[in-house]
């Protein structure tokens, strides 16, 4: 079965369809050296601020809003890679970039406290360039 990303738009965002999400995730994973043909399922949930706040508190013990959270389930080659939760209303960068950001977290990358100066930021920028055809 070909790799696909399911999108659940609880926030009424309307700008991230499953075809685009699949392309973003496949490009990010391929850039990290994973074979998109072997990837398990991924889901993306677009949620309201109170939902992501609750998830951030419950799973990261951070009582604050955030724009994206990634939850690994089985890893890249497992049946269910994981889920990425995005809050469009909290986004400082575009939802497409946040999808790539979440994909990179699921692929094993992290940025610590300094995203801007991290290898992950450079990788995210490179992936976005590939997706945009640049």
C-alpha positions, 0 to 999 in steps of 0.5 A: 500500500502506498504511503499516505497521510490522513488529515483530520481538520478539527479547526476548520483550517481547510488548507492542508489536504491529504495529498499535500500532507503526504507529499510533505511527509514523504519528502521530509522522510526521504530527505532523512534517508527513509524509504517512503515506500516502506513508511507506515501510516501517519495522521495529522490533526489540525486543532483549536488552541485549547486542545493543543494546550491540553495535550502539551500539559498532559504529555509534556508537562508544559502549561502553555500553547504550542504550534505543533506536537509529534507523537511517535507510535511505532516508528517510521517503518512500523504500522503507525508511524505517529501523529502530528497535532498542529494548531493553525491559530497558534502557528508562527510559521505556515501549517505546511512548514509545521507539518514538515517540522512534525515529520522531522520530529517523527524521523528522529530529529530534535532542535533543543531550545534553539530551533533557529540555529539547529540542524533541524531548522536547516533540514526543514528549510531544505525540505520546504525548498524541495516541496516548493520545487526550489 
